[in-house]
Amino acid sequence: MLEHGGNLRDAAREYGRPIADWIDLSTGINPHWYAAPAPSANAWHRLPETDPALAAAACTYYGALAMLPVAGTQAAIQALPRLRAPSRVVVAAPSYAEHAHHWGLHGHDLRQVSYAQLADAVDSCDVLVVCNPNNPTGERIAPDSLLEWAGKLAARGGWLVVDEAFGDTEAQASLGPQSSQPGLIVLRSIGKFFGLAGLRLGFVAAHPALLTELADLLGPWSVSGPAQQVALAALADTHWHAAMRDRLRGDGARLQQLLASHGIASSGTALFQWWPEARAVAFWRHMAEHGIWVRLFRHAAHGIRLGLPPDEHAWLRLQQALTAWKHT
């Protein structure tokens, strides 16, 4: 199993500090989560048959023509490699490590290619996988370039898989509206923008025929009934969407400016900042000693990622820890 953020129990055990005393900045999940409504009285009793209203709400929110609810985009990441015969696969690197991990498990010829070299790799692969914006570096690829690559891949039966898990504050860059064309697969997450990672719910936008194949592979009852009900409310709350996008853009800029004031040049999205820290392990340990859990990338990205502090007290603790680091 690969290492991920959000592992506060590991932090508490290693540093002897109770979980409640930690500020968790290790995930990039919105700390101002959507206030989930209580599920219906029989939500835990009924088998979770698929509610068509959920897919319809997702299509409206993401601008797609067809979408499949899945138990987190992780479910799709693990399943998609099983829908193809052995293929030449290129995964952008560094990026969310689960993509390369699972394409590598199913007999595919896997290469990891830097974002700067992806355009040159399109003609020599059958499947191209990118995160846009990228996790963890925040790199972005213009939608026009992605659509051009998708067309080339589709012409020979290939796929472009675009993971837009952190794309909710950048809707103009989404390929959701084009996702019904053959060969283009777009992954979206409820967990990041809505701050509802515990729901384990995401969506796949693609040509309906491919969505049918994926649904058959995943099997029945793949998304819990309570998760469907909460997501339906969240996706329909347009006033919350608009206010939260504004808030996150402001907080993201504030985080980048705070880091810059301490000599750290970072990049990222409205939900996180990343930089290639030369003393990454030392920085990670320093922050942990101040009760702040950040994401350390020992390999590939070779740096540090910080999510957004949840409140003013957490912002102050982060500023104090950064000041102490600057003077080490």
C-alpha positions in Angstrom: 0.0 0.0 0.0 1.3 3.4 -1.0 1.9 6.2 1.5 -0.6 9.0 1.7 -1.4 12.1 3.7 -4.0 12.2 6.5 -2.2 9.6 8.6 -2.5 11.4 11.9 -2.4 8.1 13.9 1.1 7.6 12.6 2.0 11.1 13.6 0.6 10.8 17.1 2.4 7.5 17.6 5.7 8.7 16.3 5.8 12.0 18.2 3.7 11.2 21.3 1.3 14.0 20.7 -2.5 13.3 20.9 -4.4 13.5 17.6 -6.5 16.4 18.8 -3.3 18.5 19.2 -2.3 18.2 15.6 -3.0 20.5 12.7 -3.3 18.3 9.7 -2.1 20.0 6.5 -1.1 16.8 4.8 -4.0 16.1 2.5 -5.1 19.2 0.5 -8.7 18.6 1.5 -10.9 21.6 2.1 -10.9 22.2 5.9 -14.2 24.0 5.6 -16.3 21.0 4.7 -19.8 21.0 3.4 -22.3 20.5 6.3 -23.7 17.1 5.3 -27.4 16.7 6.0 -28.6 13.7 8.0 -29.5 10.7 5.7 -33.0 9.4 5.5 -34.2 7.1 8.3 -33.8 4.0 6.2 -30.6 4.9 4.4 -28.6 2.4 6.5 -31.2 -0.3 5.9 -31.8 -0.3 2.2 -29.5 -1.8 -0.4 -27.9 1.3 -2.1 -29.5 1.1 -5.5 -28.2 3.8 -7.8 -30.2 7.0 -7.7 -30.3 8.5 -11.2 -30.7 11.9 -9.7 -27.1 11.7 -8.4 -25.6 11.2 -11.8 -27.8 13.9 -13.2 -26.7 16.3 -10.4 -23.1 15.5 -11.1 -23.6 16.1 -14.8 -25.0 19.5 -14.1 -22.3 20.4 -11.6 -19.3 19.1 -13.7 -20.8 20.0 -17.1 -20.6 16.5 -18.5 -23.1 14.5 -20.5 -22.7 11.2 -18.7 -21.1 10.4 -15.4 -20.8 7.3 -13.2 -20.7 7.5 -9.4 -17.9 5.4 -7.9 -16.6 4.7 -4.4 -14.0 7.5 -4.6 -11.9 8.1 -7.7 -9.6 5.5 -6.2 -12.0 2.9 -7.3 -11.8 4.0 -10.9 -8.0 4.4 -10.7 -7.8 0.7 -9.7 -10.4 -0.5 -12.2 -9.5 1.3 -15.4 -6.2 -0.7 -16.1 -8.3 -3.8 -16.0 -10.5 -2.7 -18.9 -7.7 -2.7 -21.5 -5.5 -5.4 -23.0 -1.8 -4.8 -22.3 -1.0 -1.3 -23.6 1.7 1.3 -23.8 0.9 3.6 -20.9 2.5 7.0 -20.0 1.7 8.5 -16.6 2.8 12.1 -15.9 5.4 12.4 -13.2 5.5 13.4 -10.5 1.8 13.0 -9.8 -0.7 11.1 -7.7 1.3 7.8 -7.3 -1.8 5.5 -7.3 -2.1 6.0 -11.1 1.3 4.6 -12.0 1.0 2.0 -9.3 -2.1 0.4 -10.7 -1.3 0.6 -14.4 1.9 -1.2 -13.5 0.0 -4.1 -11.8 -1.8 -5.3 -14.9 0.7 -6.2 -17.6 0.9 -2.8 -19.2 4.2 -1.3 -20.6 4.4 1.7 -18.1 6.6 4.8 -18.5 6.6 7.8 -16.2 7.3 11.1 -18.1 7.7 14.6 -16.8 5.1 17.2 -17.6 7.5 19.1 -19.9 7.9 16.0 -22.1 4.3 14.8 -22.3 3.7 16.3 -25.7 6.5 14.3 -27.2 5.2 11.1 -25.6 1.7 11.2 -27.0 2.6 9.5 -30.3 4.3 6.6 -28.6 1.6 5.5 -26.1 -1.9 4.1 -26.1 -2.9 5.6 -22.7 -1.8 8.9 -21.3 -2.7 9.7 -17.6 -2.4 13.2 -16.2 -3.5 15.1 -13.2 -4.8 18.6 -14.1 -4.1 20.6 -12.0 -1.3 18.3 -10.9 -1.1 16.8 -7.4 1.3 17.6 -5.8 3.1 20.3 -7.9 0.1 22.3 -9.2 1.4 22.1 -12.8 -1.3 22.6 -15.5 -1.8 21.7 -19.1 -4.0 23.9 -21.3 -7.3 22.3 -22.2 -6.7 22.8 -25.9 -3.5 20.7 -25.7 -5.3 18.0 -23.8 -8.1 17.8 -26.3 -5.5 17.6 -29.1 -3.8 14.7 -27.4 -7.2 13.0 -26.7 -8.0 13.1 -30.4 -4.7 11.5 -31.4 -5.0 8.8 -28.8 -8.7 8.1 -29.7 -7.8 7.8 -33.4 -5.9 4.6 -32.6 -8.2 3.3 -29.9 -6.3 4.9 -27.0 -7.3 6.9 -23.9 -6.5 10.1 -22.3 -7.3 9.9 -18.5 -7.4 13.3 -16.8 -7.7 13.4 -13.0 -9.3 16.7 -12.1 -9.6 16.0 -8.4 -8.4 19.5 -7.5 -10.2 21.2 -10.4 -13.3 22.6 -8.7 -11.9 26.1 -8.3 -10.8 26.1 -12.0 -14.0 25.1 -13.8 -13.0 26.8 -17.0 -10.1 24.3 -17.4 -12.2 21.2 -17.0 -12.7 18.7 -19.8 -16.0 17.5 -18.3 -18.0 19.1 -21.2 -16.0 17.2 -23.8 -15.8 13.9 -21.9 -18.5 12.1 -24.0 -16.1 11.9 -26.9 -14.4 8.5 -27.4 -11.1 8.0 -25.6 -11.4 10.8 -23.1 -11.9 9.9 -19.4 -12.2 12.5 -16.7 -12.1 11.8 -13.0 -13.7 14.0 -10.4 -13.7 13.9 -6.6 -16.2 14.9 -3.9 -13.6 14.6 -1.2 -11.3 17.6 -2.0 -13.4 20.7 -2.7 -16.4 19.6 -0.6 -14.1 18.4 2.2 -16.0 15.1 2.3 -13.2 12.6 1.9 -15.0 10.2 4.3 -17.9 9.7 1.9 -15.6 7.8 -0.5 -17.4 9.2 -3.5 -16.2 10.3 -6.9 -17.4 10.4 -10.5 -16.1 9.3 -13.9 -17.1 11.2 -17.0 -16.6 9.4 -20.3 -18.4 8.0 -23.3 -21.5 6.1 -22.1 -20.2 2.8 -23.5 -17.0 2.9 -21.4 -19.0 3.9 -18.3 -21.2 0.8 -18.8 -18.0 -1.4 -19.0 -16.7 0.3 -15.8 -20.0 -0.1 -14.0 -20.1 -3.8 -14.9 -16.6 -4.3 -13.6 -17.2 -2.5 -10.3 -20.4 -4.4 -9.7 -23.6 -3.5 -7.8 -24.0 -1.3 -4.8 -20.6 0.3 -5.2 -21.6 3.6 -3.5 -23.4 3.6 -0.2 -26.9 5.0 0.2 -26.0 7.7 2.7 -23.1 8.8 0.5 -25.4 9.2 -2.4 -27.8 11.4 -0.4 -25.1 13.6 1.0 -23.5 14.1 -2.4 -26.8 14.9 -4.0 -27.4 17.8 -1.5 -23.8 19.0 -1.9 -23.8 19.1 -5.7 -27.1 21.0 -5.8 -26.0 23.8 -3.4 -24.9 26.4 -5.9 -24.7 29.2 -3.3 -22.3 27.2 -1.2 -20.2 26.4 -4.3 -19.8 30.1 -5.2 -19.0 31.3 -1.7 -16.5 28.4 -1.1 -14.7 29.0 -4.4 -14.1 32.6 -3.4 -13.0 31.6 0.1 -10.6 28.9 -1.1 -9.0 31.2 -3.8 -8.4 33.8 -1.1 -7.0 31.2 1.4 -4.8 29.6 -1.3 -3.3 33.0 -2.2 -2.8 33.7 1.5 -0.9 30.5 2.0 1.4 31.1 -1.0 2.1 34.7 0.3 2.8 33.4 3.8 5.3 30.9 2.4 6.9 33.6 0.2 7.3 35.8 3.2 9.5 33.1 4.7 11.6 32.7 1.6 9.7 29.7 0.1 8.7 29.9 -3.5 5.8 27.5 -3.9 3.2 26.5 -6.6 -0.1 24.7 -6.3 -3.8 25.2 -6.3 -6.4 26.9 -4.1 -6.2 23.9 -1.8 -2.5 23.4 -1.4 1.0 24.6 -2.0 4.1 22.6 -2.9 7.8 23.3 -3.3 11.0 21.3 -3.9 12.5 21.6 -0.5 16.2 20.8 -0.3 15.9 19.8 3.3 12.5 18.1 3.0 12.9 15.5 5.7 14.3 18.1 8.2 11.4 20.5 7.4 8.8 17.7 7.8 10.3 16.8 11.2 10.5 20.4 12.3 6.8 21.0 11.5 5.9 17.7 13.3 7.7 18.9 16.4 5.4 22.0 16.3 2.3 19.7 16.0 1.8 20.4 12.3 1.5 17.4 10.0 2.6 18.1 6.4 3.1 15.9 3.4 6.6 14.8 2.7 7.5 13.5 -0.7 10.7 11.5 -0.4 10.7 10.3 -4.0 9.5 11.6 -7.4 8.3 15.1 -6.3 11.1 15.4 -3.7 9.5 18.2 -1.7 6.8 19.4 0.7 3.0 19.9 0.3 0.9 22.0 2.6 -2.9 22.2 2.7 -4.9 25.1 4.1 -5.1 25.8 7.9 -8.6 25.4 9.2 -8.8 28.6 11.4 -6.9 31.7 12.5 -5.3 29.8 15.4 -3.9 27.3 13.0 -2.7 30.0 10.7 -0.8 31.6 13.6 0.8 28.3 14.6 1.9 27.7 11.0 3.4 31.2 10.8 5.3 30.6 14.1 6.6 27.3 12.9 7.8 28.8 9.6 9.5 31.6 11.5 11.3 29.1 13.7 12.3 27.1 10.6 13.7 30.2 8.9 16.1 30.6 11.9 17.3 27.0 12.0 
